[in-house]
Amino acid sequence: MYKKLTELLKYHLHILLYTYFWLGLFICGLVAPQHRIDELGSAFITQGWHLSLLSLLLVLPVPLIYIWRMGKKERGATGN
């Protein structure tokens, strides 16, 4: 188990941190108080869920592409 955890952190730490950051941004967008959203001064983002939606569109594709490529690489290594 320790060896698997070490390999996971060694090869995938960057995407784990990126995804953790995205998840925080997504959740904070859902629970952000309105006065904090107003402080942004944006005409585009007027409610908290707008931040979550924007993060889904701009940030989420990166972890999904990474998972897809790692799965493709894994299948190529096994010969399937």
FENPE-V662854 format. One record per helix or strand of 3 or more residues. SS is the DSSP state (hx for helix, st for strand). FROM is the first residue (numbers start at 0). LEN is the number of residues. If there is no record, write none. Layout:
ss->SS from->FROM len->LEN
ss->SS from->FROM len->LEN
//
This chain:
ss->hx from->1 len->30
ss->hx from->33 len->6
ss->hx from->47 len->11
ss->hx from->59 len->19
//
